[in-house]
Amino acid sequence: MSLDEHDIYLVGGAVRDQLLGLPVKDRDYVVVGATPEEMAEAGFLPVGKDFPVFLHPESKDEYALARTERKTAKGYHGFAFNTSAEVTLEDDLARRDLTINAMAMTADGQLVDPYGGQQDIENKQLRHVSPAFAEDPVRVLRVARFMSRLAHLGFSVHPDTLQLMRQLVNDGEIEALVAERVWQEIKSSLNQETPSAFFETLRACGALRIILPEIDCLYGIPQTKMWHPEVDTGIHAMLAIDQAKNLDNDVAFAVMVHDLGKGITPQEVLPSHRGHEAAGVPLVKAVCRRFKVPNHYKKLAVLVCRWHLLAHTVMELKPETVEKLFARLDGYRQPKLVEKFIQACQADATGRWGEAFKRYPQANYLRNLFKAARNVDKQPLFAAGLQGRELGDAIRQLRVTAIQSKKQQLITSTS
């Protein structure tokens, strides 16, 4: 039997994004009425572990056999799958999470939409396909990620779907999520159109206090109004996260966790948060450990958490302090770290209400000082035969002098 005899449909994100007018990145297909043996005979390459998924021999697009699933245990691995040739397209679409993801398209462009996905796109709502939504905790994360991608278009979560998400939280299903999967969803959300919508959606259903209690507890904690017109630390965190959406992913993550120390500020000293930078470092490390965050993400996040206030006050710092900052950032060995640090600090500083905070001259000021420090001529020191600690002290002094000179030039040019 030739594969041409079977019904093949474009499904999922490709159909959704086409109707939304968004770029289509990946094309996934469902094959109805075929067997794994027939797929292999047609030249498709099997890649699925839990259920039959195949790669097209030429395009490498994914082709999955139509399937249904049945909940058998807690967590998102607890499912049994049926991929028999009797499974219909409607059966397959019914197991999907949201109606906007439960549409298919024929080869000639005809839309198959048994659950109202097109109408939900017009209504700008994320709505579950069936009560089976509440069987898979990953769907809570996926809805939150879709909100980070679509909130700017006016989308919201349907009240009934939000209730099912709360049910998953209340039933303890969220605790069954694997750390790596949670990390992938967090990571993906940080560079979407509205990253804050990911966290706000998790908070709305109660999942944020379980997945990221270090961020959830920031809400309701006050800051000094002179520096933070938004006052609420949780709101500031969301504003900063949105400022970082176009930056590298590790920078956006550093912004996400930069103020965790404010969540443990003693009540009696609020709204001041003196020392929150050092206090936040163990919390940042704990988040990285929990989600098995890559080491280069962790390194930058710890640096931003610990030293971001020095960036904000760089114009008042002594040249010696500035030079120490560059050394602490490991900037002389990894200059890209300094640039990423500056970008994260700028997102933090501009993540506040009011036009007065949208400028951040400290960014270019830091760049100029670092360039001066990094480009000092060390050759005379080598020629003089300096070694060890004596050489290190001499290089540091050269850098301090260069920073002092550059600071003076910058002051003169702006006066």
C-alpha positions, 0 to 999 in steps of 0.5 A: 500500500502506498502512503499516498492512499492515506490522509495526510494533514498539516496540523498544530502550530503551522495551521495556527500561525498561518491563521494568526498571520505569523511566520510559520517555522515548523511544519508537522503532519498527521497521517491517518490510517497508516501503520509504522511498517507502511511509513518505513516502507515509504522511506520515512525515518522513525524517531519517536520514542513514546509513539510513532513519529517519522521524518520525511526522507527529503524535507525532514518534516515530522509525520506522526501517526494519528493517535489517542492517549489515556491517562495511566499515572501522575505526571506528564509521562503517565500516558498510554497511546493508541496509534491504530489505523482506526484512529480518526483525525478528529480523535487525534485533534481531540487530545490536543491542549488548546483549540487553536492547536487542534486544527488541521489543513488538507493539502489543498488548503481546506481547514479542518476545525472540529473544536472551534479553533478559528473562532477562538483566534477571532475571539483572542482566547486560549481555550482547552479542547476537552476536560482531558486538558486537566490530565497533563501538567505540562499544559499549564506551562504551555498555556503560559508560554502561549500567553507570552507569545500572544498577549500583545495581540490581545489574547487571554486565557478562557476562564474555564481553562484557567479553572482547569489549570488551578485544578492541576495545581490543587491536585498536586500535578505541578509537583510531578513536572520534570525540572528540565521540561520546566526550564525549557518552557521558562527559557522559551518564554523569555524571548517572546513578545511579552515574557511577563505574561508567562509568569503572570499566567502561572501566578493567576492559576497558583503555579508560580508559587510552586515552580518559582516561589522566589519570584512569586513572593516578590509581589506585594513587597514595597520598594522606595517610590522615589526610585521605583514608582511602581513600588511593588517588587513583583511588578518591577520584576515583570517590567524588567523581564519585558525590557530584556526580551530582545537580549540573549537568553542568558541575559534575559534569565539574569534579569529574571532573577536579579532581584530575588534578594528583595523577597527576603528583606526583613519586614522592619526595614522595608521599603529599603532593600540594603544588601539585597544583592548579596542576599539574592546570590544563594537564591539565584544559585538555588534556582539554577540548581533546581532547574539544572540551568547551564553554567554560563547562565548561572555565572552571568545571573550571579554576577548581575544579582551581586553587582548590578547596583555598582553599574547603576552608580558607576558615575559616582564610583572611584576608579579603583572600584570600577576596575575591581568591578571589571575584574569581578566580572571576569571581564579581562578574560571574557569581555563579552561578560561585561557587555552582557552584564551592562545589558542586564543592568540596563533592562533592570534600570529601565524596567520601571514606570515613567519616562524618566527611567527610560534613559540609561547613560551608565551603559555607554559610560561603563563601555567606555571605561571598560574599553580604556581599562582593557586596552592598556599597554602592558608591554613596558611592564613585561619589558621591565621584567615584572612578574607575579604579584608585582606584575599584577599590581602594576597592571591593575594600576595601569587600568585604574589610571586609564579609567581615571583618565577616561572618566575625566574625558567623559566629564569634560565632554558633557560639561 
